């Protein structure tokens, strides 16, 4: 399980790095800190891993939505007729 957690963490971080910006930095920090909630042994650890996985999925989805809205706004601005 621990090896899978490490691989999942690396993949999550690698997925957000290309689009990291000042507008999503705080959210990226939250994503990077998700493993900090994993504690304990046995069933206690399994429960905290479940909570961490749910939190990571939710935060990554938020990150993607935020990026989509920023990219959409940038595209809209770029396509707007220029005022001269």
N, C-alpha and C positions, 0 to 999 in steps of 0.2 A: 504494500500500500504506500509506503513512504516514497519509493522510487516513482510511482505513478504521480504522487503529489508534486514531486520536484519537476517532473516532465510537464505536468499541467500548468505549474507556476511559470516555467520558462516559456511555454507556448502563449500563455496569457500576456506576459510582458512583451514578448516579441510581436504579438498582434497589435498592441497599442503604440509601440514605439514609432512606427512610421508616421502616425498622425498626431503625435504629441505636440501640444501647443499651449500657450498661456491660458487659453480658454478652457482647456480640459485637464490642466495640470493637477488640480486638487483631486479630481476624480481618479486620475492615474495613480496618485499617492494612495488613495483608498484601495484601489485594486492591488497595488503592491503590498499593502499591509494586511490583506485578507488572511494569509497564513498565520498571522499573530494570534488568531482566535483558536487555533488548533492546540488543544491541551489534553493531557491525561493519557490513560492506558485503557486498553480493552474497549468495553462498551462506551465508556466516557469519551474516549478518543474518537470512536466511530461517530458518535453524536456530534462532536465538534467539527469533524471533517464534513459531515452532511451540511451543517450550518455554514461552513466556509464555502462549500461548493455552491450552495444556493446564493450566498452573498456575492460570490465571484460572477455567477451567471447574470445576476441582476445588475451588478456594476458594469460588466462588459456590455450589456444591452444598453444601459444608460449612456455609456461612452460612445457606442455606435450611433445612437439617436442624436446625441449632441453633435457628433461629427457630421452626420447627415444634414442637420439643420444649418450648421456653419457652412458646409459646402454648398447647400442649396441657396443660402443667402448670398454667398460669394458669386455663384452663377447668375443669380437674378440681378445683382448689382452690375456684373460684367456685361449682361445683355441689355441693360437699360440704355435708352438713347442718351447720348451725352448732351449736356447743355453747354452751348458755346455762346 
